[in-house]
Amino acid sequence: MLAKIKWKLSEKMYIIPLIVLVIWTVTPMIWAFSASFKTKVEVYETPPTIIPNLMNFSNYMTVFNYDHFWRYLFNSTFLAITSTIIAVVASILAGYAFARYAFKCRHLLLMLILIPRILPRASLIVPLFAGISMVGLADTYLSLVITYTATAIPMATWILAGFFKVIPKSLEEAAAIDGAKSWQIMWYVIVPMSLPAILTVSIFSLREAWNEFPFALAFTQSQEMRTLPYQLFMLRDSMGMQDWPVVLAFTIVSILPLLILYLIFEKRVVNGITSGAVK
């Protein structure tokens, strides 16, 4: 009986690190959300409290009334959606080619496309800035769309290539026998069966473009081209004395769209990550 109890306890021991990880991750978010409703003085009170003495919505009103805030929101949304669409389409084609066609040096090329992900992003800024300035694309949407797309394609291609490999070739052969062309096989057979993986890489690409900061800082100069992460960084200089409630309110507003999106598609994202391995 004692041995059975010990076995059950040891079987559940994995819960402890999970609880620690959840607390470590969620606690700063809870504190930030709580502090965004506090006054500037209340944030520094000791001991700190999770529940504000009085819910202060003026911090969010300050954020929404901030100069060019809606422009920053548009920039982040436009860049994230545009680069995600281009990256996903390119990754579908590349992933399918790596999964289905046994061309020479296929595995070496698949490995080499990960180099942009291995290199520190800071090390890419100077050569990319030189190239962008040379062709006259500095301080433009196109420069950011290109760089965001290029950084999203490698990982998306790897995920999709692994997923495409487990799709039976017999389905494509049956469609070809019925007279389907290559693009019809891709659109009506491969894409519908790969929706979990496509949704996964879309969420990842959207998140990376939405949160991207170094490239936006390096490749743009005008205030109208700033994104939400860029402006969040600039708040520290533009506000003089740090107003943490406003900064945290700006942070919550910035991450909330992605958080809602991930919560909606959480199960499909997890399925997209694990499907290739399970099958």
C-alpha positions, 0 to 999 in steps of 0.5 A: 500500500505504501509503495503504491502511494509513493508511486502515485506521488512520484507520478505526480511530481511533474506538477511541481515544476509546472506550478513553479513555471506558471507562477514565475510567468503569470505573477509579473503579468498580474502585477503589471495589470494591477499596477496599470489601474493604480496612481503614480504614488500608489505603485511605490507603496510598501508593502505592494498590493495586488488589488488597487485601492481605487480602480483608476482608468485614467492611465488607459485614457492617457494611452488612447489619447496619446499623440499618434497612438492609433498610428502606432497601432495601425503600423503594428497591425499592418506590418504584422498581418502583411509580413505574416501572409507573405511568410506563410504563403512562401513557407507553404511552398518551400515546406512542400518542396522540402517534404516532397521533392528529393532534390540535391542538397535538400537537407543541407539547404533546409539546415542553412535556411535556419542561419538567420534564426541562429545569428543574433538579431543585433548582428544583422542590423548593420548589414541590413541597414546598409543594404536598405539605405543603398536601395532607398528603402529606409524609413518605409513599410517595405523595409520592415515587411521584408525583414519581418518576412525573412525572419519568419520564413525559416521556422515556418518552413521547418514546421510545415515541412515536418507536417507535410511529410506525414500527409500520405502521398496517396491522397495527392496521387488520387487527386492527380488521377482525377485530373487535378493540377498541381495548384489544385492539389495544393489548394484543395488537398494539402492546405485543408489537411495542414490547417493546424500547422498553417495556423500555428506558423501564422500565430508565431509569425504574427507574434514575432512581427508584432513584438519586433523592436530592433529592426523597427528602431534601426530602420525607421526615423520618423515618428509616423513609422513607429510601432507599439514596441518602439513607442513603448521604449520611447515612453521612458524618454518622452515622459520625463519622470517615469509614470509606471502606471501609464507605461504598464497600461501601454504594455497591456494594450500592446500585448492584449490583441496577441493574448486574446488571439492565442487564447482563442486558437490555443488548442489548434496551435498546440495540435499544429506543433505536435501533429507532425511528431505524433503522426 
